Every structure is written in structure tokens, then in C-alpha cells.
């Protein structure tokens, strides 16, 4: 039969393990729902393409530029990602952005 001291040690170990499990599951819930806050909106290119039109001697021409091609990084550029993730059963949106490009 276990002595009083052995029972205390066993209950202590079980108690610590139970607290660790609760914190492991409750921690992400509290972080995602109360600390993190809403994710910023995704980065997007302008919705309207640039349109130029010119008129020469009675004929009008119109050209629309597309987003295809080579883009250069300029002042004010931002790079980032937005990913849906599941962290211990809790859905969250992970976002990373930088302007240091």
C-alpha cells in the first residue's frame, strides 16, 4: 500500500499534468480570441486597370494595360502573406507583412 507521501507525490504529478493539458488547449483559445485581434485585410493590386486614350485626326484609340509583365519594387512597396491555420483546434489567420524589401 502507498504511503501518505507517495500518494501526495502521485496526486501532485497528476495535478501538474492536468494543469499542463488545460493550459495547452486554453492558451491558444485565449490568444486567438482575446489577444490577437482581427487579421488585416489581404494585400491587393488596384482593381481598375490604367486606361489611356488618344485621338489623332478623327480616329480614337484606347489601350488598357494588364497586370501581366515585370514589376519593380518601388518606394512604399509591401510584401506579405495571409494564411488560414488551425492551432490546436482553433482556426486563425496568420499574417506577415514587411515594407523592408
Gaussian input, Z-matrix of N, CA and C with variables (Angstrom, degrees):
# hf/3-21g

backbone

0 1
 N
 C     1     B1
 C     2     B2     1     A1
 N     3     B3     2     A2     1     D1
 C     4     B4     3     A3     2     D2
 C     5     B5     4     A4     3     D3
 N     6     B6     5     A5     4     D4
 C     7     B7     6     A6     5     D5
 C     8     B8     7     A7     6     D6
 N     9     B9     8     A8     7     D7
 C    10    B10     9     A9     8     D8
 C    11    B11    10    A10     9     D9
 N    12    B12    11    A11    10    D10
 C    13    B13    12    A12    11    D11
 C    14    B14    13    A13    12    D12
 N    15    B15    14    A14    13    D13
 C    16    B16    15    A15    14    D14
 C    17    B17    16    A16    15    D15
 N    18    B18    17    A17    16    D16
 C    19    B19    18    A18    17    D17
 C    20    B20    19    A19    18    D18
 N    21    B21    20    A20    19    D19
 C    22    B22    21    A21    20    D20
 C    23    B23    22    A22    21    D21
 N    24    B24    23    A23    22    D22
 C    25    B25    24    A24    23    D23
 C    26    B26    25    A25    24    D24
 N    27    B27    26    A26    25    D25
 C    28    B28    27    A27    26    D26
 C    29    B29    28    A28    27    D27
 N    30    B30    29    A29    28    D28
 C    31    B31    30    A30    29    D29
 C    32    B32    31    A31    30    D30
 N    33    B33    32    A32    31    D31
 C    34    B34    33    A33    32    D32
 C    35    B35    34    A34    33    D33
 N    36    B36    35    A35    34    D34
 C    37    B37    36    A36    35    D35
 C    38    B38    37    A37    36    D36
 N    39    B39    38    A38    37    D37
 C    40    B40    39    A39    38    D38
 C    41    B41    40    A40    39    D39
 N    42    B42    41    A41    40    D40
 C    43    B43    42    A42    41    D41
 C    44    B44    43    A43    42    D42
 N    45    B45    44    A44    43    D43
 C    46    B46    45    A45    44    D44
 C    47    B47    46    A46    45    D45
 N    48    B48    47    A47    46    D46
 C    49    B49    48    A48    47    D47
 C    50    B50    49    A49    48    D48
 N    51    B51    50    A50    49    D49
 C    52    B52    51    A51    50    D50
 C    53    B53    52    A52    51    D51
 N    54    B54    53    A53    52    D52
 C    55    B55    54    A54    53    D53
 C    56    B56    55    A55    54    D54
 N    57    B57    56    A56    55    D55
 C    58    B58    57    A57    56    D56
 C    59    B59    58    A58    57    D57
 N    60    B60    59    A59    58    D58
 C    61    B61    60    A60    59    D59
 C    62    B62    61    A61    60    D60
 N    63    B63    62    A62    61    D61
 C    64    B64    63    A63    62    D62
 C    65    B65    64    A64    63    D63
 N    66    B66    65    A65    64    D64
 C    67    B67    66    A66    65    D65
 C    68    B68    67    A67    66    D66
 N    69    B69    68    A68    67    D67
 C    70    B70    69    A69    68    D68
 C    71    B71    70    A70    69    D69
 N    72    B72    71    A71    70    D70
 C    73    B73    72    A72    71    D71
 C    74    B74    73    A73    72    D72
 N    75    B75    74    A74    73    D73
 C    76    B76    75    A75    74    D74
 C    77    B77    76    A76    75    D75
 N    78    B78    77    A77    76    D76
 C    79    B79    78    A78    77    D77
 C    80    B80    79    A79    78    D78
 N    81    B81    80    A80    79    D79
 C    82    B82    81    A81    80    D80
 C    83    B83    82    A82    81    D81
 N    84    B84    83    A83    82    D82
 C    85    B85    84    A84    83    D83
 C    86    B86    85    A85    84    D84
 N    87    B87    86    A86    85    D85
 C    88    B88    87    A87    86    D86
 C    89    B89    88    A88    87    D87
 N    90    B90    89    A89    88    D88
 C    91    B91    90    A90    89    D89
 C    92    B92    91    A91    90    D90
 N    93    B93    92    A92    91    D91
 C    94    B94    93    A93    92    D92
 C    95    B95    94    A94    93    D93
 N    96    B96    95    A95    94    D94
 C    97    B97    96    A96    95    D95
 C    98    B98    97    A97    96    D96
 N    99    B99    98    A98    97    D97
 C   100   B100    99    A99    98    D98
 C   101   B101   100   A100    99    D99
 N   102   B102   101   A101   100   D100
 C   103   B103   102   A102   101   D101
 C   104   B104   103   A103   102   D102
 N   105   B105   104   A104   103   D103
 C   106   B106   105   A105   104   D104
 C   107   B107   106   A106   105   D105
 N   108   B108   107   A107   106   D106
 C   109   B109   108   A108   107   D107
 C   110   B110   109   A109   108   D108
 N   111   B111   110   A110   109   D109
 C   112   B112   111   A111   110   D110
 C   113   B113   112   A112   111   D111
 N   114   B114   113   A113   112   D112
 C   115   B115   114   A114   113   D113
 C   116   B116   115   A115   114   D114
 N   117   B117   116   A116   115   D115
 C   118   B118   117   A117   116   D116
 C   119   B119   118   A118   117   D117
 N   120   B120   119   A119   118   D118
 C   121   B121   120   A120   119   D119
 C   122   B122   121   A121   120   D120
 N   123   B123   122   A122   121   D121
 C   124   B124   123   A123   122   D122
 C   125   B125   124   A124   123   D123
 N   126   B126   125   A125   124   D124
 C   127   B127   126   A126   125   D125
 C   128   B128   127   A127   126   D126
 N   129   B129   128   A128   127   D127
 C   130   B130   129   A129   128   D128
 C   131   B131   130   A130   129   D129
 N   132   B132   131   A131   130   D130
 C   133   B133   132   A132   131   D131
 C   134   B134   133   A133   132   D132
 N   135   B135   134   A134   133   D133
 C   136   B136   135   A135   134   D134
 C   137   B137   136   A136   135   D135
 N   138   B138   137   A137   136   D136
 C   139   B139   138   A138   137   D137
 C   140   B140   139   A139   138   D138
 N   141   B141   140   A140   139   D139
 C   142   B142   141   A141   140   D140
 C   143   B143   142   A142   141   D141
 N   144   B144   143   A143   142   D142
 C   145   B145   144   A144   143   D143
 C   146   B146   145   A145   144   D144
 N   147   B147   146   A146   145   D145
 C   148   B148   147   A147   146   D146
 C   149   B149   148   A148   147   D147
 N   150   B150   149   A149   148   D148
 C   151   B151   150   A150   149   D149
 C   152   B152   151   A151   150   D150
 N   153   B153   152   A152   151   D151
 C   154   B154   153   A153   152   D152
 C   155   B155   154   A154   153   D153
 N   156   B156   155   A155   154   D154
 C   157   B157   156   A156   155   D155
 C   158   B158   157   A157   156   D156
 N   159   B159   158   A158   157   D157
 C   160   B160   159   A159   158   D158
 C   161   B161   160   A160   159   D159
 N   162   B162   161   A161   160   D160
 C   163   B163   162   A162   161   D161
 C   164   B164   163   A163   162   D162
 N   165   B165   164   A164   163   D163
 C   166   B166   165   A165   164   D164
 C   167   B167   166   A166   165   D165
 N   168   B168   167   A167   166   D166
 C   169   B169   168   A168   167   D167
 C   170   B170   169   A169   168   D168
 N   171   B171   170   A170   169   D169
 C   172   B172   171   A171   170   D170
 C   173   B173   172   A172   171   D171
 N   174   B174   173   A173   172   D172
 C   175   B175   174   A174   173   D173
 C   176   B176   175   A175   174   D174
 N   177   B177   176   A176   175   D175
 C   178   B178   177   A177   176   D176
 C   179   B179   178   A178   177   D177
 N   180   B180   179   A179   178   D178
 C   181   B181   180   A180   179   D179
 C   182   B182   181   A181   180   D180
 N   183   B183   182   A182   181   D181
 C   184   B184   183   A183   182   D182
 C   185   B185   184   A184   183   D183
 N   186   B186   185   A185   184   D184
 C   187   B187   186   A186   185   D185
 C   188   B188   187   A187   186   D186
 N   189   B189   188   A188   187   D187
 C   190   B190   189   A189   188   D188
 C   191   B191   190   A190   189   D189
 N   192   B192   191   A191   190   D190
 C   193   B193   192   A192   191   D191
 C   194   B194   193   A193   192   D192
 N   195   B195   194   A194   193   D193
 C   196   B196   195   A195   194   D194
 C   197   B197   196   A196   195   D195
 N   198   B198   197   A197   196   D196
 C   199   B199   198   A198   197   D197
 C   200   B200   199   A199   198   D198
 N   201   B201   200   A200   199   D199
 C   202   B202   201   A201   200   D200
 C   203   B203   202   A202   201   D201
 N   204   B204   203   A203   202   D202
 C   205   B205   204   A204   203   D203
 C   206   B206   205   A205   204   D204
 N   207   B207   206   A206   205   D205
 C   208   B208   207   A207   206   D206
 C   209   B209   208   A208   207   D207
 N   210   B210   209   A209   208   D208
 C   211   B211   210   A210   209   D209
 C   212   B212   211   A211   210   D210
 N   213   B213   212   A212   211   D211
 C   214   B214   213   A213   212   D212
 C   215   B215   214   A214   213   D213
 N   216   B216   215   A215   214   D214
 C   217   B217   216   A216   215   D215
 C   218   B218   217   A217   216   D216
 N   219   B219   218   A218   217   D217
 C   220   B220   219   A219   218   D218
 C   221   B221   220   A220   219   D219
 N   222   B222   221   A221   220   D220
 C   223   B223   222   A222   221   D221
 C   224   B224   223   A223   222   D222
 N   225   B225   224   A224   223   D223
 C   226   B226   225   A225   224   D224
 C   227   B227   226   A226   225   D225
 N   228   B228   227   A227   226   D226
 C   229   B229   228   A228   227   D227
 C   230   B230   229   A229   228   D228
 N   231   B231   230   A230   229   D229
 C   232   B232   231   A231   230   D230
 C   233   B233   232   A232   231   D231
 N   234   B234   233   A233   232   D232
 C   235   B235   234   A234   233   D233
 C   236   B236   235   A235   234   D234
 N   237   B237   236   A236   235   D235
 C   238   B238   237   A237   236   D236
 C   239   B239   238   A238   237   D237
 N   240   B240   239   A239   238   D238
 C   241   B241   240   A240   239   D239
 C   242   B242   241   A241   240   D240
 N   243   B243   242   A242   241   D241
 C   244   B244   243   A243   242   D242
 C   245   B245   244   A244   243   D243
 N   246   B246   245   A245   244   D244
 C   247   B247   246   A246   245   D245
 C   248   B248   247   A247   246   D246
 N   249   B249   248   A248   247   D247
 C   250   B250   249   A249   248   D248
 C   251   B251   250   A250   249   D249
 N   252   B252   251   A251   250   D250
 C   253   B253   252   A252   251   D251
 C   254   B254   253   A253   252   D252
 N   255   B255   254   A254   253   D253
 C   256   B256   255   A255   254   D254
 C   257   B257   256   A256   255   D255
 N   258   B258   257   A257   256   D256
 C   259   B259   258   A258   257   D257
 C   260   B260   259   A259   258   D258
 N   261   B261   260   A260   259   D259
 C   262   B262   261   A261   260   D260
 C   263   B263   262   A262   261   D261
 N   264   B264   263   A263   262   D262
 C   265   B265   264   A264   263   D263
 C   266   B266   265   A265   264   D264
 N   267   B267   266   A266   265   D265
 C   268   B268   267   A267   266   D266
 C   269   B269   268   A268   267   D267
 N   270   B270   269   A269   268   D268
 C   271   B271   270   A270   269   D269
 C   272   B272   271   A271   270   D270
 N   273   B273   272   A272   271   D271
 C   274   B274   273   A273   272   D272
 C   275   B275   274   A274   273   D273
 N   276   B276   275   A275   274   D274
 C   277   B277   276   A276   275   D275
 C   278   B278   277   A277   276   D276
 N   279   B279   278   A278   277   D277
 C   280   B280   279   A279   278   D278
 C   281   B281   280   A280   279   D279
 N   282   B282   281   A281   280   D280
 C   283   B283   282   A282   281   D281
 C   284   B284   283   A283   282   D282
 N   285   B285   284   A284   283   D283
 C   286   B286   285   A285   284   D284
 C   287   B287   286   A286   285   D285
 N   288   B288   287   A287   286   D286
 C   289   B289   288   A288   287   D287
 C   290   B290   289   A289   288   D288
 N   291   B291   290   A290   289   D289
 C   292   B292   291   A291   290   D290
 C   293   B293   292   A292   291   D291
 N   294   B294   293   A293   292   D292
 C   295   B295   294   A294   293   D293
 C   296   B296   295   A295   294   D294
 N   297   B297   296   A296   295   D295
 C   298   B298   297   A297   296   D296
 C   299   B299   298   A298   297   D297
 N   300   B300   299   A299   298   D298
 C   301   B301   300   A300   299   D299
 C   302   B302   301   A301   300   D300

   B1=1.4378
   B2=1.5311
   B3=1.3317
   B4=1.4588
   B5=1.5239
   B6=1.3003
   B7=1.4617
   B8=1.5223
   B9=1.3389
   B10=1.4573
   B11=1.5303
   B12=1.3210
   B13=1.4697
   B14=1.5250
   B15=1.3199
   B16=1.4659
   B17=1.5337
   B18=1.3221
   B19=1.4677
   B20=1.5229
   B21=1.3282
   B22=1.4672
   B23=1.5222
   B24=1.3088
   B25=1.4652
   B26=1.5337
   B27=1.3174
   B28=1.4688
   B29=1.5277
   B30=1.3437
   B31=1.4623
   B32=1.5329
   B33=1.3068
   B34=1.4678
   B35=1.5229
   B36=1.3381
   B37=1.4739
   B38=1.5261
   B39=1.3394
   B40=1.4685
   B41=1.5293
   B42=1.3213
   B43=1.4657
   B44=1.5188
   B45=1.3370
   B46=1.4692
   B47=1.5286
   B48=1.3310
   B49=1.4657
   B50=1.5337
   B51=1.3269
   B52=1.4669
   B53=1.5237
   B54=1.3175
   B55=1.4671
   B56=1.5264
   B57=1.3292
   B58=1.4670
   B59=1.5209
   B60=1.3228
   B61=1.4702
   B62=1.5265
   B63=1.3091
   B64=1.4668
   B65=1.5271
   B66=1.3169
   B67=1.4648
   B68=1.5299
   B69=1.3416
   B70=1.4647
   B71=1.5221
   B72=1.3249
   B73=1.4544
   B74=1.5246
   B75=1.3077
   B76=1.4571
   B77=1.5312
   B78=1.3239
   B79=1.4673
   B80=1.5246
   B81=1.3489
   B82=1.4687
   B83=1.5300
   B84=1.3289
   B85=1.4613
   B86=1.5241
   B87=1.3199
   B88=1.4659
   B89=1.5197
   B90=1.3370
   B91=1.4673
   B92=1.5273
   B93=1.3391
   B94=1.4699
   B95=1.5229
   B96=1.3239
   B97=1.4542
   B98=1.5270
   B99=1.3229
   B100=1.4564
   B101=1.5307
   B102=1.3111
   B103=1.4608
   B104=1.5200
   B105=1.3333
   B106=1.4634
   B107=1.5183
   B108=1.3042
   B109=1.4564
   B110=1.5183
   B111=1.3345
   B112=1.4610
   B113=1.5273
   B114=1.3278
   B115=1.4654
   B116=1.5258
   B117=1.3257
   B118=1.4624
   B119=1.5223
   B120=1.3206
   B121=1.4608
   B122=1.5246
   B123=1.3310
   B124=1.4612
   B125=1.5214
   B126=1.3301
   B127=1.4535
   B128=1.5214
   B129=1.3204
   B130=1.4542
   B131=1.5205
   B132=1.3056
   B133=1.4618
   B134=1.5177
   B135=1.3276
   B136=1.4750
   B137=1.5279
   B138=1.3306
   B139=1.4575
   B140=1.5254
   B141=1.3122
   B142=1.4645
   B143=1.5190
   B144=1.3375
   B145=1.4601
   B146=1.5194
   B147=1.3078
   B148=1.4573
   B149=1.5161
   B150=1.3162
   B151=1.4586
   B152=1.5191
   B153=1.3117
   B154=1.4583
   B155=1.5130
   B156=1.2816
   B157=1.4579
   B158=1.5115
   B159=1.2922
   B160=1.4618
   B161=1.5123
   B162=1.2872
   B163=1.4554
   B164=1.5224
   B165=1.3240
   B166=1.4653
   B167=1.5153
   B168=1.2788
   B169=1.4634
   B170=1.5255
   B171=1.3179
   B172=1.4530
   B173=1.5123
   B174=1.3224
   B175=1.4622
   B176=1.5170
   B177=1.2997
   B178=1.4656
   B179=1.5199
   B180=1.3223
   B181=1.4603
   B182=1.5067
   B183=1.2885
   B184=1.4563
   B185=1.5206
   B186=1.3333
   B187=1.4578
   B188=1.5203
   B189=1.2835
   B190=1.4651
   B191=1.5162
   B192=1.3315
   B193=1.4585
   B194=1.5259
   B195=1.3121
   B196=1.4602
   B197=1.5204
   B198=1.3251
   B199=1.4560
   B200=1.5231
   B201=1.3392
   B202=1.4614
   B203=1.5213
   B204=1.3228
   B205=1.4549
   B206=1.5039
   B207=1.3040
   B208=1.4555
   B209=1.5173
   B210=1.3319
   B211=1.4583
   B212=1.5221
   B213=1.3144
   B214=1.4597
   B215=1.5259
   B216=1.3058
   B217=1.4574
   B218=1.5193
   B219=1.3073
   B220=1.4548
   B221=1.5151
   B222=1.3014
   B223=1.4613
   B224=1.5271
   B225=1.3104
   B226=1.4596
   B227=1.5199
   B228=1.3379
   B229=1.4612
   B230=1.5315
   B231=1.3224
   B232=1.4634
   B233=1.5220
   B234=1.3148
   B235=1.4648
   B236=1.5183
   B237=1.3235
   B238=1.4480
   B239=1.5012
   B240=1.3288
   B241=1.4575
   B242=1.5165
   B243=1.3223
   B244=1.4492
   B245=1.5265
   B246=1.3294
   B247=1.4609
   B248=1.5230
   B249=1.3335
   B250=1.4639
   B251=1.5259
   B252=1.3322
   B253=1.4567
   B254=1.5205
   B255=1.3102
   B256=1.4639
   B257=1.5202
   B258=1.3392
   B259=1.4552
   B260=1.5197
   B261=1.3184
   B262=1.4655
   B263=1.5395
   B264=1.3347
   B265=1.4525
   B266=1.5141
   B267=1.3167
   B268=1.4563
   B269=1.5301
   B270=1.3336
   B271=1.4654
   B272=1.5178
   B273=1.3270
   B274=1.4613
   B275=1.5254
   B276=1.3180
   B277=1.4565
   B278=1.5154
   B279=1.3323
   B280=1.4634
   B281=1.5307
   B282=1.3313
   B283=1.4582
   B284=1.5250
   B285=1.3123
   B286=1.4597
   B287=1.5208
   B288=1.3160
   B289=1.4613
   B290=1.5189
   B291=1.3401
   B292=1.4483
   B293=1.5201
   B294=1.3041
   B295=1.4565
   B296=1.5256
   B297=1.3288
   B298=1.4700
   B299=1.5238
   B300=1.3254
   B301=1.4620
   B302=1.5134
   A1=109.04
   A2=115.27
   A3=120.76
   A4=110.77
   A5=115.68
   A6=120.13
   A7=108.98
   A8=114.66
   A9=120.52
   A10=111.03
   A11=116.43
   A12=121.48
   A13=110.39
   A14=117.48
   A15=121.35
   A16=110.82
   A17=116.43
   A18=119.78
   A19=110.94
   A20=117.10
   A21=120.42
   A22=110.84
   A23=116.85
   A24=121.26
   A25=109.82
   A26=117.06
   A27=120.87
   A28=110.36
   A29=117.26
   A30=120.01
   A31=111.55
   A32=117.04
   A33=120.80
   A34=111.98
   A35=115.43
   A36=119.75
   A37=110.19
   A38=117.16
   A39=120.99
   A40=110.18
   A41=117.21
   A42=121.16
   A43=112.34
   A44=116.82
   A45=121.03
   A46=109.83
   A47=117.12
   A48=120.92
   A49=111.06
   A50=117.04
   A51=120.61
   A52=111.37
   A53=117.43
   A54=121.08
   A55=110.29
   A56=117.62
   A57=121.20
   A58=110.92
   A59=117.81
   A60=121.12
   A61=110.42
   A62=118.02
   A63=121.11
   A64=110.61
   A65=118.21
   A66=121.97
   A67=110.86
   A68=117.27
   A69=120.92
   A70=111.37
   A71=118.27
   A72=121.08
   A73=112.69
   A74=118.06
   A75=121.74
   A76=111.82
   A77=117.51
   A78=121.51
   A79=113.69
   A80=118.61
   A81=119.22
   A82=112.81
   A83=117.92
   A84=120.73
   A85=110.52
   A86=116.68
   A87=120.87
   A88=110.35
   A89=117.58
   A90=120.90
   A91=111.41
   A92=117.00
   A93=120.88
   A94=111.74
   A95=118.18
   A96=120.53
   A97=115.01
   A98=118.65
   A99=119.27
   A100=114.44
   A101=118.59
   A102=121.04
   A103=112.23
   A104=116.92
   A105=121.79
   A106=113.69
   A107=118.87
   A108=121.56
   A109=111.20
   A110=116.77
   A111=119.96
   A112=111.79
   A113=115.62
   A114=121.05
   A115=109.48
   A116=117.33
   A117=119.17
   A118=110.23
   A119=116.25
   A120=119.86
   A121=110.13
   A122=115.72
   A123=119.52
   A124=110.32
   A125=115.37
   A126=121.10
   A127=108.77
   A128=117.26
   A129=121.53
   A130=110.08
   A131=114.77
   A132=121.26
   A133=108.38
   A134=117.76
   A135=119.14
   A136=110.93
   A137=116.76
   A138=121.36
   A139=112.54
   A140=118.34
   A141=120.31
   A142=109.56
   A143=117.66
   A144=119.97
   A145=110.89
   A146=115.62
   A147=121.05
   A148=109.16
   A149=116.77
   A150=121.36
   A151=108.67
   A152=115.77
   A153=120.64
   A154=108.08
   A155=116.59
   A156=119.93
   A157=108.50
   A158=114.55
   A159=119.49
   A160=108.66
   A161=115.14
   A162=120.47
   A163=108.02
   A164=116.36
   A165=120.48
   A166=109.14
   A167=116.22
   A168=125.16
   A169=112.38
   A170=116.91
   A171=120.43
   A172=115.58
   A173=119.88
   A174=120.06
   A175=108.71
   A176=116.44
   A177=121.37
   A178=108.79
   A179=116.59
   A180=121.15
   A181=108.59
   A182=115.58
   A183=120.84
   A184=108.24
   A185=116.42
   A186=120.53
   A187=108.91
   A188=115.28
   A189=121.53
   A190=107.90
   A191=116.52
   A192=119.30
   A193=109.64
   A194=116.47
   A195=121.52
   A196=109.17
   A197=116.18
   A198=120.66
   A199=111.79
   A200=117.13
   A201=121.31
   A202=109.51
   A203=116.47
   A204=120.66
   A205=112.38
   A206=115.06
   A207=122.37
   A208=109.75
   A209=115.18
   A210=121.45
   A211=108.08
   A212=116.50
   A213=121.97
   A214=109.45
   A215=115.73
   A216=120.99
   A217=108.14
   A218=116.46
   A219=121.57
   A220=110.78
   A221=115.41
   A222=120.60
   A223=109.49
   A224=117.27
   A225=122.03
   A226=113.93
   A227=118.46
   A228=121.20
   A229=110.70
   A230=115.32
   A231=121.65
   A232=108.07
   A233=116.70
   A234=122.35
   A235=107.62
   A236=116.81
   A237=118.25
   A238=113.52
   A239=114.97
   A240=122.54
   A241=109.03
   A242=115.52
   A243=122.86
   A244=105.99
   A245=117.63
   A246=122.71
   A247=109.59
   A248=116.33
   A249=121.03
   A250=107.84
   A251=117.41
   A252=120.81
   A253=110.27
   A254=115.25
   A255=121.69
   A256=106.82
   A257=116.08
   A258=122.45
   A259=108.17
   A260=116.85
   A261=124.24
   A262=110.32
   A263=115.52
   A264=121.31
   A265=115.68
   A266=118.65
   A267=122.19
   A268=109.69
   A269=117.31
   A270=121.21
   A271=109.78
   A272=115.24
   A273=120.71
   A274=109.09
   A275=116.06
   A276=122.22
   A277=107.64
   A278=115.80
   A279=120.88
   A280=108.05
   A281=116.20
   A282=121.67
   A283=108.73
   A284=115.71
   A285=121.38
   A286=108.59
   A287=116.88
   A288=121.47
   A289=109.87
   A290=114.64
   A291=119.63
   A292=109.93
   A293=115.69
   A294=121.36
   A295=109.91
   A296=116.92
   A297=122.25
   A298=109.50
   A299=115.10
   A300=120.69
   A301=110.14
   D1=143.62
   D2=-177.72
   D3=-75.62
   D4=141.47
   D5=177.75
   D6=-78.26
   D7=170.83
   D8=179.43
   D9=-58.57
   D10=-41.88
   D11=-177.99
   D12=-65.22
   D13=-41.90
   D14=179.76
   D15=-64.95
   D16=-39.96
   D17=177.99
   D18=-64.92
   D19=-39.80
   D20=177.73
   D21=-62.49
   D22=-42.10
   D23=179.10
   D24=-64.10
   D25=-44.72
   D26=179.85
   D27=-62.31
   D28=-47.47
   D29=178.64
   D30=-64.53
   D31=-34.68
   D32=177.02
   D33=-64.35
   D34=-44.71
   D35=179.02
   D36=-64.51
   D37=-43.65
   D38=178.75
   D39=-63.51
   D40=-40.91
   D41=178.49
   D42=-62.99
   D43=-44.58
   D44=179.11
   D45=-63.76
   D46=-42.04
   D47=178.55
   D48=-63.10
   D49=-41.80
   D50=179.12
   D51=-64.43
   D52=-42.34
   D53=177.80
   D54=-63.88
   D55=-40.70
   D56=179.04
   D57=-62.32
   D58=-41.95
   D59=178.77
   D60=-65.35
   D61=-44.58
   D62=179.27
   D63=-61.64
   D64=-45.01
   D65=179.54
   D66=-64.98
   D67=-38.24
   D68=-179.81
   D69=-62.63
   D70=-35.86
   D71=179.95
   D72=-91.22
   D73=-33.90
   D74=-178.35
   D75=-79.18
   D76=-31.88
   D77=-179.46
   D78=-56.85
   D79=-53.94
   D80=178.24
   D81=-61.73
   D82=-36.09
   D83=178.27
   D84=-61.20
   D85=-49.13
   D86=-179.70
   D87=-62.95
   D88=-43.21
   D89=-179.48
   D90=-62.72
   D91=-49.11
   D92=-175.49
   D93=-67.86
   D94=-40.78
   D95=-173.10
   D96=-92.46
   D97=-20.72
   D98=-175.16
   D99=-122.16
   D100=-28.98
   D101=-174.88
   D102=-100.46
   D103=-47.11
   D104=-171.72
   D105=-63.57
   D106=-42.09
   D107=-177.50
   D108=80.67
   D109=176.54
   D110=-177.56
   D111=-71.97
   D112=149.06
   D113=178.82
   D114=-75.62
   D115=144.43
   D116=175.74
   D117=-67.31
   D118=160.27
   D119=-179.79
   D120=-67.80
   D121=156.62
   D122=-177.67
   D123=-70.49
   D124=153.17
   D125=177.62
   D126=-73.64
   D127=138.09
   D128=-179.84
   D129=-139.05
   D130=151.75
   D131=171.85
   D132=-78.45
   D133=162.12
   D134=177.79
   D135=-55.52
   D136=141.46
   D137=-176.24
   D138=-78.21
   D139=-27.40
   D140=-178.93
   D141=-103.22
   D142=125.89
   D143=178.16
   D144=-71.34
   D145=155.66
   D146=178.20
   D147=-72.49
   D148=129.69
   D149=-179.78
   D150=-122.00
   D151=132.75
   D152=175.36
   D153=-124.57
   D154=144.16
   D155=177.11
   D156=-134.81
   D157=148.10
   D158=177.85
   D159=-138.94
   D160=156.76
   D161=-177.85
   D162=-132.72
   D163=126.59
   D164=177.11
   D165=-134.17
   D166=122.58
   D167=174.15
   D168=45.33
   D169=53.05
   D170=173.84
   D171=87.03
   D172=-9.80
   D173=178.09
   D174=-110.63
   D175=134.45
   D176=-179.42
   D177=-107.48
   D178=136.36
   D179=175.71
   D180=-123.43
   D181=146.89
   D182=-179.83
   D183=-135.07
   D184=133.40
   D185=177.54
   D186=-125.02
   D187=141.77
   D188=177.89
   D189=-119.95
   D190=126.40
   D191=178.67
   D192=-83.74
   D193=147.32
   D194=177.88
   D195=-104.27
   D196=174.33
   D197=179.25
   D198=-87.47
   D199=-5.48
   D200=177.91
   D201=-69.18
   D202=151.28
   D203=175.65
   D204=122.11
   D205=-164.32
   D206=-178.58
   D207=-96.11
   D208=131.68
   D209=178.52
   D210=-113.74
   D211=143.74
   D212=178.27
   D213=-112.65
   D214=143.43
   D215=177.50
   D216=-76.04
   D217=130.50
   D218=179.54
   D219=-127.43
   D220=179.17
   D221=178.75
   D222=-59.17
   D223=135.73
   D224=179.88
   D225=86.25
   D226=4.07
   D227=179.40
   D228=-72.24
   D229=149.25
   D230=179.27
   D231=-134.37
   D232=137.43
   D233=173.41
   D234=-117.90
   D235=146.68
   D236=-179.46
   D237=-169.80
   D238=179.08
   D239=176.89
   D240=-141.85
   D241=157.36
   D242=177.52
   D243=-143.17
   D244=117.49
   D245=-173.52
   D246=-131.49
   D247=135.47
   D248=172.29
   D249=-82.92
   D250=132.36
   D251=-179.14
   D252=-137.04
   D253=160.63
   D254=174.84
   D255=-119.38
   D256=120.71
   D257=-178.03
   D258=-116.00
   D259=102.91
   D260=-178.20
   D261=49.07
   D262=53.01
   D263=175.81
   D264=83.45
   D265=-3.89
   D266=-179.00
   D267=-106.80
   D268=124.04
   D269=178.31
   D270=-78.20
   D271=137.12
   D272=179.93
   D273=-148.33
   D274=164.24
   D275=175.76
   D276=-112.74
   D277=119.39
   D278=177.32
   D279=-93.44
   D280=130.40
   D281=-176.94
   D282=-129.74
   D283=136.15
   D284=174.19
   D285=-136.48
   D286=133.09
   D287=179.87
   D288=-142.12
   D289=149.11
   D290=174.69
   D291=-148.58
   D292=147.99
   D293=174.12
   D294=-109.66
   D295=4.28
   D296=-178.50
   D297=-92.75
   D298=65.92
   D299=179.82
   D300=-123.32

